[in-house]
Amino acid sequence: MQFWQLAYEWKWVTIEQLCLAVRHEQNHYGDITREEFTIITGQDFDL
């Protein structure tokens, strides 16, 4: 999670790109969970 948090804070990735890294039913190989996405962005993750 630390990498993605740093990448988002430094604007290396957009929120749309970060959505692609979230692990969920359609993406079993994501790097972060929905909860971590919320911690990083302050927004809830919606498919």
Distance bins in CASP14 RR format, pairs under 12 A and 6 or more apart:
PFRMAT RR
TARGET T0000
AUTHOR 0000-0000-0000
RMODE 2
METHOD distances of the structure
MODEL  1
1 7 0 0 0 0 0 1 0 0 0 0 0
1 8 0 0 0 0 0 1 0 0 0 0 0
1 18 0 0 0 0 0 1 0 0 0 0 0
1 21 0 0 0 0 1 0 0 0 0 0 0
1 22 0 0 0 0 0 1 0 0 0 0 0
1 23 0 0 0 0 0 1 0 0 0 0 0
1 30 0 0 0 0 0 1 0 0 0 0 0
1 31 1 0 0 1 0 0 0 0 0 0 0
1 32 1 0 1 0 0 0 0 0 0 0 0
1 33 0 0 0 0 1 0 0 0 0 0 0
1 34 0 0 0 0 0 1 0 0 0 0 0
1 35 0 0 0 0 1 0 0 0 0 0 0
1 36 1 0 1 0 0 0 0 0 0 0 0
1 37 0 0 0 0 1 0 0 0 0 0 0
1 38 0 0 0 0 0 1 0 0 0 0 0
1 39 1 0 0 1 0 0 0 0 0 0 0
1 40 1 0 0 1 0 0 0 0 0 0 0
1 41 0 0 0 0 0 1 0 0 0 0 0
2 8 0 0 0 0 0 1 0 0 0 0 0
2 9 0 0 0 0 0 1 0 0 0 0 0
2 31 0 0 0 0 0 1 0 0 0 0 0
2 32 0 0 0 0 0 1 0 0 0 0 0
2 36 0 0 0 0 0 1 0 0 0 0 0
2 39 0 0 0 0 0 1 0 0 0 0 0
2 40 0 0 0 0 1 0 0 0 0 0 0
3 9 0 0 0 0 0 1 0 0 0 0 0
3 10 0 0 0 0 0 1 0 0 0 0 0
3 12 0 0 0 0 1 0 0 0 0 0 0
3 13 0 0 0 0 1 0 0 0 0 0 0
3 18 0 0 0 0 0 1 0 0 0 0 0
3 21 0 0 0 0 1 0 0 0 0 0 0
3 31 1 0 0 1 0 0 0 0 0 0 0
3 32 0 0 0 0 1 0 0 0 0 0 0
3 36 0 0 0 0 0 1 0 0 0 0 0
3 40 0 0 0 0 0 1 0 0 0 0 0
4 10 0 0 0 0 0 1 0 0 0 0 0
4 12 0 0 0 0 1 0 0 0 0 0 0
4 13 1 0 0 1 0 0 0 0 0 0 0
4 15 0 0 0 0 0 1 0 0 0 0 0
4 17 0 0 0 0 1 0 0 0 0 0 0
4 18 1 0 0 1 0 0 0 0 0 0 0
4 19 0 0 0 0 0 1 0 0 0 0 0
4 20 0 0 0 0 0 1 0 0 0 0 0
4 21 1 0 1 0 0 0 0 0 0 0 0
4 22 0 0 0 0 1 0 0 0 0 0 0
4 23 0 0 0 0 0 1 0 0 0 0 0
4 30 0 0 0 0 0 1 0 0 0 0 0
4 31 1 0 0 1 0 0 0 0 0 0 0
4 32 1 0 1 0 0 0 0 0 0 0 0
4 33 0 0 0 0 0 1 0 0 0 0 0
4 36 1 0 0 1 0 0 0 0 0 0 0
4 37 0 0 0 0 1 0 0 0 0 0 0
4 39 0 0 0 0 0 1 0 0 0 0 0
4 40 1 0 0 1 0 0 0 0 0 0 0
4 41 0 0 0 0 1 0 0 0 0 0 0
5 12 0 0 0 0 0 1 0 0 0 0 0
5 13 0 0 0 0 0 1 0 0 0 0 0
5 18 0 0 0 0 1 0 0 0 0 0 0
5 21 0 0 0 0 0 1 0 0 0 0 0
5 31 0 0 0 0 0 1 0 0 0 0 0
5 32 0 0 0 0 1 0 0 0 0 0 0
5 36 0 0 0 0 1 0 0 0 0 0 0
5 37 0 0 0 0 0 1 0 0 0 0 0
5 38 0 0 0 0 0 1 0 0 0 0 0
5 39 1 0 0 1 0 0 0 0 0 0 0
5 40 1 0 1 0 0 0 0 0 0 0 0
5 41 0 0 0 0 1 0 0 0 0 0 0
5 42 0 0 0 0 0 1 0 0 0 0 0
6 12 1 0 0 1 0 0 0 0 0 0 0
6 13 0 0 0 0 1 0 0 0 0 0 0
6 18 0 0 0 0 0 1 0 0 0 0 0
6 40 0 0 0 0 1 0 0 0 0 0 0
7 13 1 0 1 0 0 0 0 0 0 0 0
7 14 0 0 0 0 1 0 0 0 0 0 0
7 15 0 0 0 0 0 1 0 0 0 0 0
7 17 0 0 0 0 1 0 0 0 0 0 0
7 18 1 0 0 1 0 0 0 0 0 0 0
7 21 0 0 0 0 1 0 0 0 0 0 0
7 31 0 0 0 0 0 1 0 0 0 0 0
7 32 0 0 0 0 0 1 0 0 0 0 0
7 40 0 0 0 0 1 0 0 0 0 0 0
7 41 0 0 0 0 0 1 0 0 0 0 0
8 14 0 0 0 0 1 0 0 0 0 0 0
8 15 1 0 0 1 0 0 0 0 0 0 0
8 16 0 0 0 0 0 1 0 0 0 0 0
8 17 0 0 0 0 1 0 0 0 0 0 0
8 18 1 0 1 0 0 0 0 0 0 0 0
8 19 0 0 0 0 0 1 0 0 0 0 0
8 21 0 0 0 0 1 0 0 0 0 0 0
8 32 0 0 0 0 0 1 0 0 0 0 0
8 36 0 0 0 0 0 1 0 0 0 0 0
8 37 0 0 0 0 1 0 0 0 0 0 0
8 39 0 0 0 0 0 1 0 0 0 0 0
8 40 1 0 1 0 0 0 0 0 0 0 0
8 41 1 0 0 1 0 0 0 0 0 0 0
8 42 0 0 0 0 0 1 0 0 0 0 0
8 43 0 0 0 0 0 1 0 0 0 0 0
9 15 0 0 0 0 0 1 0 0 0 0 0
9 18 0 0 0 0 0 1 0 0 0 0 0
9 39 0 0 0 0 0 1 0 0 0 0 0
9 40 0 0 0 0 1 0 0 0 0 0 0
9 41 0 0 0 0 0 1 0 0 0 0 0
9 42 0 0 0 0 0 1 0 0 0 0 0
11 17 0 0 0 0 0 1 0 0 0 0 0
11 18 0 0 0 0 0 1 0 0 0 0 0
12 18 0 0 0 0 1 0 0 0 0 0 0
13 19 0 0 0 0 1 0 0 0 0 0 0
13 20 0 0 0 0 1 0 0 0 0 0 0
13 21 0 0 0 0 1 0 0 0 0 0 0
13 31 0 0 0 0 0 1 0 0 0 0 0
13 32 0 0 0 0 0 1 0 0 0 0 0
13 37 0 0 0 0 0 1 0 0 0 0 0
13 40 0 0 0 0 1 0 0 0 0 0 0
13 41 0 0 0 0 0 1 0 0 0 0 0
14 20 0 0 0 0 0 1 0 0 0 0 0
14 21 0 0 0 0 0 1 0 0 0 0 0
14 41 0 0 0 0 0 1 0 0 0 0 0
15 21 0 0 0 0 0 1 0 0 0 0 0
15 22 0 0 0 0 0 1 0 0 0 0 0
15 37 0 0 0 0 1 0 0 0 0 0 0
15 38 0 0 0 0 0 1 0 0 0 0 0
15 40 0 0 0 0 1 0 0 0 0 0 0
15 41 1 0 1 0 0 0 0 0 0 0 0
15 42 0 0 0 0 1 0 0 0 0 0 0
15 43 1 0 0 1 0 0 0 0 0 0 0
15 44 0 0 0 0 0 1 0 0 0 0 0
15 45 0 0 0 0 1 0 0 0 0 0 0
15 46 0 0 0 0 0 1 0 0 0 0 0
16 22 0 0 0 0 0 1 0 0 0 0 0
16 37 0 0 0 0 0 1 0 0 0 0 0
16 41 0 0 0 0 0 1 0 0 0 0 0
16 43 0 0 0 0 0 1 0 0 0 0 0
16 45 0 0 0 0 0 1 0 0 0 0 0
16 46 0 0 0 0 0 1 0 0 0 0 0
17 31 0 0 0 0 0 1 0 0 0 0 0
17 37 0 0 0 0 0 1 0 0 0 0 0
17 41 0 0 0 0 0 1 0 0 0 0 0
18 30 0 0 0 0 0 1 0 0 0 0 0
18 31 0 0 0 0 1 0 0 0 0 0 0
18 32 1 0 0 1 0 0 0 0 0 0 0
18 34 0 0 0 0 0 1 0 0 0 0 0
18 36 0 0 0 0 1 0 0 0 0 0 0
18 37 1 0 0 1 0 0 0 0 0 0 0
18 38 0 0 0 0 0 1 0 0 0 0 0
18 39 0 0 0 0 0 1 0 0 0 0 0
18 40 1 0 0 1 0 0 0 0 0 0 0
18 41 1 0 0 1 0 0 0 0 0 0 0
18 42 0 0 0 0 0 1 0 0 0 0 0
18 43 0 0 0 0 1 0 0 0 0 0 0
18 45 0 0 0 0 1 0 0 0 0 0 0
19 26 0 0 0 0 0 1 0 0 0 0 0
19 27 0 0 0 0 1 0 0 0 0 0 0
19 30 0 0 0 0 0 1 0 0 0 0 0
19 31 0 0 0 0 0 1 0 0 0 0 0
19 32 0 0 0 0 0 1 0 0 0 0 0
19 34 0 0 0 0 0 1 0 0 0 0 0
19 37 1 0 0 1 0 0 0 0 0 0 0
19 38 0 0 0 0 0 1 0 0 0 0 0
19 40 0 0 0 0 0 1 0 0 0 0 0
19 41 0 0 0 0 1 0 0 0 0 0 0
19 43 0 0 0 0 0 1 0 0 0 0 0
19 44 0 0 0 0 0 1 0 0 0 0 0
19 45 1 0 0 1 0 0 0 0 0 0 0
19 46 0 0 0 0 1 0 0 0 0 0 0
19 47 0 0 0 0 1 0 0 0 0 0 0
20 26 0 0 0 0 0 1 0 0 0 0 0
20 27 1 0 0 1 0 0 0 0 0 0 0
20 29 0 0 0 0 0 1 0 0 0 0 0
20 30 0 0 0 0 1 0 0 0 0 0 0
20 31 0 0 0 0 1 0 0 0 0 0 0
20 32 0 0 0 0 0 1 0 0 0 0 0
20 37 0 0 0 0 0 1 0 0 0 0 0
20 45 0 0 0 0 0 1 0 0 0 0 0
20 47 0 0 0 0 0 1 0 0 0 0 0
21 27 0 0 0 0 1 0 0 0 0 0 0
21 29 0 0 0 0 1 0 0 0 0 0 0
21 30 1 0 1 0 0 0 0 0 0 0 0
21 31 1 0 1 0 0 0 0 0 0 0 0
21 32 1 0 1 0 0 0 0 0 0 0 0
21 33 0 0 0 0 0 1 0 0 0 0 0
21 34 0 0 0 0 0 1 0 0 0 0 0
21 36 0 0 0 0 1 0 0 0 0 0 0
21 37 0 0 0 0 1 0 0 0 0 0 0
21 40 0 0 0 0 1 0 0 0 0 0 0
21 41 0 0 0 0 0 1 0 0 0 0 0
21 45 0 0 0 0 0 1 0 0 0 0 0
22 28 0 0 0 0 0 1 0 0 0 0 0
22 29 0 0 0 0 0 1 0 0 0 0 0
22 30 1 0 0 1 0 0 0 0 0 0 0
22 31 0 0 0 0 1 0 0 0 0 0 0
22 32 1 0 1 0 0 0 0 0 0 0 0
22 33 1 0 0 1 0 0 0 0 0 0 0
22 34 1 0 0 1 0 0 0 0 0 0 0
22 35 0 0 0 0 1 0 0 0 0 0 0
22 36 0 0 0 0 1 0 0 0 0 0 0
22 37 1 0 1 0 0 0 0 0 0 0 0
22 38 0 0 0 0 1 0 0 0 0 0 0
22 39 0 0 0 0 0 1 0 0 0 0 0
22 40 0 0 0 0 1 0 0 0 0 0 0
22 41 0 0 0 0 0 1 0 0 0 0 0
22 43 0 0 0 0 0 1 0 0 0 0 0
22 44 0 0 0 0 0 1 0 0 0 0 0
22 45 1 0 1 0 0 0 0 0 0 0 0
22 46 0 0 0 0 0 1 0 0 0 0 0
22 47 0 0 0 0 1 0 0 0 0 0 0
23 29 1 0 0 1 0 0 0 0 0 0 0
23 30 1 1 0 0 0 0 0 0 0 0 0
23 31 1 0 0 1 0 0 0 0 0 0 0
23 32 1 0 0 1 0 0 0 0 0 0 0
23 33 1 0 1 0 0 0 0 0 0 0 0
23 34 1 0 0 1 0 0 0 0 0 0 0
23 35 0 0 0 0 0 1 0 0 0 0 0
23 36 0 0 0 0 1 0 0 0 0 0 0
23 37 0 0 0 0 1 0 0 0 0 0 0
23 45 0 0 0 0 0 1 0 0 0 0 0
24 30 0 0 0 0 1 0 0 0 0 0 0
24 31 0 0 0 0 0 1 0 0 0 0 0
24 32 0 0 0 0 0 1 0 0 0 0 0
24 33 0 0 0 0 1 0 0 0 0 0 0
24 34 1 0 0 1 0 0 0 0 0 0 0
24 35 0 0 0 0 0 1 0 0 0 0 0
24 36 0 0 0 0 0 1 0 0 0 0 0
24 37 0 0 0 0 1 0 0 0 0 0 0
24 45 1 0 0 1 0 0 0 0 0 0 0
24 46 0 0 0 0 0 1 0 0 0 0 0
24 47 1 0 0 1 0 0 0 0 0 0 0
25 34 0 0 0 0 0 1 0 0 0 0 0
25 45 0 0 0 0 0 1 0 0 0 0 0
25 47 0 0 0 0 1 0 0 0 0 0 0
26 47 1 0 0 1 0 0 0 0 0 0 0
27 33 0 0 0 0 0 1 0 0 0 0 0
27 34 0 0 0 0 0 1 0 0 0 0 0
27 37 0 0 0 0 0 1 0 0 0 0 0
27 45 0 0 0 0 0 1 0 0 0 0 0
27 47 0 0 0 0 1 0 0 0 0 0 0
30 36 0 0 0 0 0 1 0 0 0 0 0
30 37 0 0 0 0 0 1 0 0 0 0 0
30 45 0 0 0 0 0 1 0 0 0 0 0
31 37 0 0 0 0 0 1 0 0 0 0 0
31 40 0 0 0 0 0 1 0 0 0 0 0
32 38 0 0 0 0 1 0 0 0 0 0 0
32 39 0 0 0 0 1 0 0 0 0 0 0
32 40 1 0 0 1 0 0 0 0 0 0 0
32 41 0 0 0 0 0 1 0 0 0 0 0
32 45 0 0 0 0 1 0 0 0 0 0 0
33 39 0 0 0 0 1 0 0 0 0 0 0
33 40 0 0 0 0 0 1 0 0 0 0 0
33 45 0 0 0 0 1 0 0 0 0 0 0
34 40 0 0 0 0 0 1 0 0 0 0 0
34 41 0 0 0 0 0 1 0 0 0 0 0
34 42 0 0 0 0 0 1 0 0 0 0 0
34 43 0 0 0 0 0 1 0 0 0 0 0
34 44 1 0 0 1 0 0 0 0 0 0 0
34 45 1 0 1 0 0 0 0 0 0 0 0
34 46 0 0 0 0 1 0 0 0 0 0 0
34 47 0 0 0 0 1 0 0 0 0 0 0
35 41 0 0 0 0 0 1 0 0 0 0 0
35 42 0 0 0 0 0 1 0 0 0 0 0
35 44 0 0 0 0 1 0 0 0 0 0 0
35 45 0 0 0 0 1 0 0 0 0 0 0
36 42 0 0 0 0 0 1 0 0 0 0 0
36 45 0 0 0 0 1 0 0 0 0 0 0
37 43 1 0 0 1 0 0 0 0 0 0 0
37 44 0 0 0 0 1 0 0 0 0 0 0
37 45 1 0 1 0 0 0 0 0 0 0 0
37 46 0 0 0 0 0 1 0 0 0 0 0
37 47 0 0 0 0 0 1 0 0 0 0 0
38 44 1 0 1 0 0 0 0 0 0 0 0
38 45 1 0 0 1 0 0 0 0 0 0 0
38 46 0 0 0 0 0 1 0 0 0 0 0
39 45 0 0 0 0 0 1 0 0 0 0 0
END
